[in-house]
């Protein structure tokens, strides 16, 4: 499956309405992930550092341990380190709290606990230095290879439920906030809906057979062709045609503000998966 990057700002409000309808109807997290991959402005940007998202690339369904899969993942750099951001998507109908019968106390709902436990499993596995090294150097190696010496830090994002489930009281808001950490952010789907990164789309890639296969068909920036290991990347036919069709003597004019140089030799080193 390939994806078009919908970058028309005039359509943003229509896409927001489409997403709100999906949320109100309780659409599954699998269908919502498909929406995010087609409309990448809605992908959470928590923990993005000042160098932005590496290669403008987000990976879908990244496996990095036995039975451990991040729904979405990206790398963001500063001058000193790389932050690996792992995102877990739960249902918009997921509940945060339940009231204990006969006692009147509030406790965490199993829906909320499930998301928290998933992140805890990731954290536990990655606390082993050899596991973190495998994720960084192997699974993400093609993205970070030019700066492999940088310190690596893992950050986590949980997207779950709707804000209306806990917004009414300070106590409930505080209970949600108490589960966050400096390296862990909790978001509702309402935050996704309300804060898209207009005009800032991403490529979507999938790690498979030792390569990063790019699913996005549109050419959205040159950053995929700079700083990444080209021999580990495979393009779909539409994206290759778009890149070749807009390359003139190594110059390319994507949907960004300035003309951007993309070395033809880099493009030629990238393989094809479709």
BELVENNOR-V971092 format. One record per helix or strand of 3 or more residues. SS is the DSSP state (h for helix, s for strand). FROM is the first residue (numbers start at 1). LEN is the number of residues. Records with the same first field share a line. If there is no record, write none. Layout:
SS = FROM-LEN / FROM-LEN
//
This chain:
h = 9-16 / 29-10 / 40-3 / 54-3 / 110-17 / 129-11 / 141-7 / 163-3 / 170-9 / 189-6 / 223-3 / 230-3 / 237-9 / 264-6
s = 57-9 / 68-10 / 81-9 / 97-3 / 106-3 / 151-9 / 184-4 / 203-6 / 211-4 / 233-3
//
